[in-house]
Amino acid sequence: MTENLKIGIAGLGTVGAGVLKILGVSGDLIAQCCARAIDVVGICARDRARERGLGLAGAAWFDDAIALAKDPTIEVFIELIGGSDGVALDAVRTALAHGKHVVTANKALIALHGAELGALAEAQGVALNFEAAVAGGIPIIKALREGLSANRVSRVYGILNGTCNYILSDMEETGRSFDAVLKQAQELGYAESDPSFDIGGIDTAHKLAILASIAFGAQVDFSHVHIEGIEYISANDIIVARELGYAIKLLGLACRTDQGVEQRVHPCLVKSDDAIAAVNGVVNAVVVESDQLGRLVMEGAGAGESPTASAVIADIIDIARGLVLPPFLRPSEFLRSEAVAPMARHEGAYYIRLTAIDRPGVMAVIAEDLAHEGVSIDTIIQRGAERADSVPIILLTHQCRESVMVKALARISSHDVIVKPPRMIRIEQL
Amino acid sequence: MTENLKIGIAGLGTVGAGVLKILGVSGDLIAQCCARAIDVVGICARDRARERGLGLAGAAWFDDAIALAKDPTIEVFIELIGGSDGVALDAVRTALAHGKHVVTANKALIALHGAELGALAEAQGVALNFEAAVAGGIPIIKALREGLSANRVSRVYGILNGTCNYILSDMEETGRSFDAVLKQAQELGYAESDPSFDIGGIDTAHKLAILASIAFGAQVDFSHVHIEGIEYISANDIIVARELGYAIKLLGLACRTDQGVEQRVHPCLVKSDDAIAAVNGVVNAVVVESDQLGRLVMEGAGAGESPTASAVIADIIDIARGLVLPPFLRPSEFLRSEAVAPMARHEGAYYIRLTAIDRPGVMAVIAEDLAHEGVSIDTIIQRGAERADSVPIILLTHQCRESVMVKALARISSHDVIVKPPRMIRIEQL
């Protein structure tokens, strides 16, 4: 057996505690797989008093993550502090600069600073592993970085945020409003007290930026992601979509187009009989489409103590086994800066929700505006009034360019009969 | 860059040709990922004349796979000959004995000789990789051996044979008979001219034995697998099952029970709303249930030139990157010989098809026999006669022990009114 691998863990929240528990329960198995044991020799967390009962007897306590990151006793620095900047960033930079391998579950950090940190890791000849940062326990980074490394990916997409998927699934199942379901999700611990990162799509966008980088061999660049959240989805949208044969899901989606790489996070109408429509609750799912393999689907627990800790430990095991790969599949020197396909040039079909005064001639006005911009209508649904004086009108369009759709909506909005800003949900062909 | 990795390929059928094509098309990308190029320096195939147009100019030709396996110019031996014994086995043994890494797509070889070959590879400090042997392009071996290595697996199951799944899906869709669909599958190239390995469940059993070994840390032992094929499934079984809310799928399934590990391949009734019921056509799907991660589903192309070649190349890339793991997750010394749970002690619910003479009192006889053995009936369906003088009777039972079910069926069969051997399909709770 090789010498034990000495690791230091910074951050003992849910995931950190999960990592220690698994090392406690399955340390013997893990040592067999690695032909060496994993020793936690250093720990750093905010509140020392809280961390009892985790079997930390053998580990030195550090009050300062930076001190742990450069401590000569550790070979691997496990960053579970969180946050894209501040201590997490400083500590990871320090660890890499001191030649330590780094494992992190921090998607914001990797999405925003992955290019810099990846290059630093490579220059130092150490690993920077972040399996837990995307889709929790699902080994999607490993699948892309290793299992599919002979493939050219054309599209990767998925349900990457359990909170949003729980909310949308529950709205579909119960017919309740977004606000009511969010409140319950918060009570159940499925949503944060400040849920804006989740419901606003930011969390999904962090994960997508990382996936897209590995899938397309491009520098990770969070600013390339177009982001919309689910806050404006109404119970009625979900009901109407279902009647039309669609479910509404928040997807993160990256694909190659003639205009460059599209990276976008927004609610989508997906066909009810597509597998992704059946992914409900807090489950995550990722679909990768590539030249050799075709379509690969991976589905599993996208969050939670044990699944996330399982991914962190898989990353540590890789290091214990001596596997050090370029963090983003290819060495930094080969990572391209891909052209960003502008959303204005996105081509797709749209679900449009208008709210209009219930008056003869309204539909004619709308139809004329759409025709004027060259948008062709597939389906129109108008029924029962929300309020006595206004009616919701739902349109499904045929395929058109997004800039054209936006112009048509601006034209429609300019009429007095339209009493609320129109809403547009993209219909995604999967 | 490190020196190029020199490989020799034995067997230039579909998969071998696919490997050469991918190396031709994506060799540059692969070289970037590995920081070294992959060179095909030796080739061996049955018919030299056939192998034109594959860009083999730089490779030496071997008429004998054994000679290639021990040739000093190669570092990795790619076995794509097929067959569990004979040349394939001899060549792999030779390659390992000569300190070459081995990559193979040969499930029969690994299922039957994996324990010996794995131990030999470990003793020699070389890799024995077989991602392509199970579920084609789906990186399930990597997921189990690396991504989930911190987990204790409780159950692994899946649709592992595209031919059977195509036949059952098509029978469900079209209502045609097994024989008619098999014939068409052969014409379309989805089934071999001798389809017995596929439809008899042998192919699935090879793959399951490999999965179970890695999942449970046990010596791979093909003789531990209980195997039934799909030949006796009738169009009527599928129609009735659907009416009752089930689909019929050929599953390979391994799980821990109090009696030991169950490894079994047979047609199953699965709930129509379960994700696995929606996996149709030649697609494969694998589900892994484990303590930390919960449920992980992987779905994709389980066969075909490009997906299988993609998996072979992923295995080569691992070697090029210096990754050498124990072939069955843990070193051979830690692989246990797990107790085999006898099928007689399997507990489950059953779908029973009886064919009886249409005469008063028949149902009373059947019900009495079942009651005598303590089998409790959930549903009975009897309708329209197959022939004028006999009727099919379908029973769904509640949970019982298989030995009891078998005894009850023997008792029922002994009556003159039962005109065909009863058929039993297990109902699987997923």
Contacts between the chains, C-beta under 8 A, distances in Angstrom:
chain1	res1	chain2	res2	distance
A	18	B	292	8.0
A	22	B	150	5.4
A	22	B	292	6.0
A	26	B	150	6.0
A	26	B	151	7.8
A	26	B	152	6.6
A	29	B	152	7.2
A	29	B	217	7.4
A	29	B	330	7.6
A	30	B	149	6.9
A	30	B	150	6.1
A	32	B	217	8.0
A	32	B	330	4.6
A	32	B	331	6.6
A	32	B	334	4.7
A	33	B	149	5.0
A	33	B	326	7.4
A	33	B	329	5.8
A	33	B	330	5.7
A	35	B	326	8.0
A	35	B	331	6.7
A	131	B	147	7.4
A	137	B	292	7.1
A	137	B	293	4.2
A	137	B	294	7.3
A	137	B	296	7.2
A	138	B	296	6.5
A	139	B	142	7.8
A	139	B	143	5.2
A	139	B	146	7.4
A	139	B	147	2.8
A	139	B	148	7.0
A	139	B	296	7.9
A	142	B	139	7.8
A	142	B	142	6.5
A	142	B	143	7.3
A	142	B	146	6.2
A	142	B	147	5.0
A	143	B	139	5.2
A	143	B	142	7.3
A	143	B	143	7.2
A	143	B	147	7.8
A	146	B	139	7.4
A	146	B	142	6.2
A	146	B	146	7.9
A	146	B	314	6.4
A	146	B	317	7.2
A	146	B	318	6.6
A	147	B	131	7.5
A	147	B	139	2.8
A	147	B	142	5.0
A	147	B	143	7.8
A	147	B	311	7.8
A	147	B	314	5.3
A	148	B	139	7.0
A	148	B	310	7.1
A	148	B	314	7.1
A	149	B	30	6.9
A	149	B	33	5.0
A	149	B	313	7.8
A	149	B	314	6.0
A	149	B	317	5.1
A	150	B	22	5.4
A	150	B	26	6.1
A	150	B	30	6.1
A	150	B	309	7.7
A	150	B	310	5.1
A	150	B	313	3.8
A	150	B	314	5.9
A	150	B	317	6.7
A	151	B	26	7.8
A	151	B	310	5.8
A	152	B	26	6.6
A	152	B	29	7.2
A	217	B	29	7.4
A	217	B	32	8.0
A	275	B	275	7.5
A	275	B	278	6.6
A	275	B	299	7.6
A	278	B	275	6.6
A	278	B	278	7.2
A	290	B	310	7.9
A	291	B	306	7.5
A	292	B	18	8.0
A	292	B	22	6.0
A	292	B	137	7.1
A	292	B	306	4.3
A	292	B	307	6.5
A	292	B	309	6.7
A	292	B	310	3.9
A	293	B	137	4.2
A	293	B	300	6.2
A	293	B	301	6.1
A	293	B	306	7.1
A	293	B	307	5.1
A	293	B	310	4.9
A	294	B	137	7.3
A	294	B	300	6.7
A	294	B	301	4.7
A	294	B	306	7.5
A	294	B	307	6.3
A	295	B	300	6.2
A	295	B	301	7.4
A	296	B	137	7.2
A	296	B	138	6.5
A	296	B	139	7.9
A	296	B	298	7.2
A	296	B	299	7.3
A	296	B	300	4.1
A	296	B	301	8.0
A	297	B	297	7.2
A	297	B	298	7.0
A	297	B	299	4.2
A	297	B	300	6.5
A	298	B	296	7.2
A	298	B	297	7.0
A	298	B	298	5.4
A	298	B	299	7.9
A	299	B	275	7.6
A	299	B	296	7.3
A	299	B	297	4.2
A	299	B	298	7.9
A	299	B	299	7.7
A	300	B	293	6.3
A	300	B	294	6.7
A	300	B	295	6.2
A	300	B	296	4.1
A	300	B	297	6.5
A	301	B	293	6.1
A	301	B	294	4.7
A	301	B	295	7.4
A	301	B	296	7.9
A	306	B	291	7.5
A	306	B	292	4.3
A	306	B	293	7.1
A	306	B	294	7.5
A	307	B	292	6.5
A	307	B	293	5.1
A	307	B	294	6.3
A	309	B	150	7.8
A	309	B	292	6.7
A	310	B	148	7.1
A	310	B	150	5.1
A	310	B	151	5.9
A	310	B	290	8.0
A	310	B	292	3.9
A	310	B	293	4.9
A	311	B	147	7.8
A	313	B	149	7.8
A	313	B	150	3.8
A	314	B	146	6.4
A	314	B	147	5.3
A	314	B	148	7.1
A	314	B	149	6.0
A	314	B	150	5.9
A	317	B	146	7.2
A	317	B	149	5.1
A	317	B	150	6.7
A	318	B	146	6.6
A	321	B	323	7.2
A	321	B	325	6.5
A	322	B	322	7.1
A	322	B	323	7.7
A	323	B	321	7.2
A	323	B	322	7.7
A	323	B	323	5.3
A	325	B	321	6.5
A	326	B	33	7.4
A	329	B	33	5.9
A	330	B	29	7.5
A	330	B	32	4.7
A	330	B	33	5.7
A	331	B	32	6.6
A	331	B	35	6.7
A	334	B	32	4.7
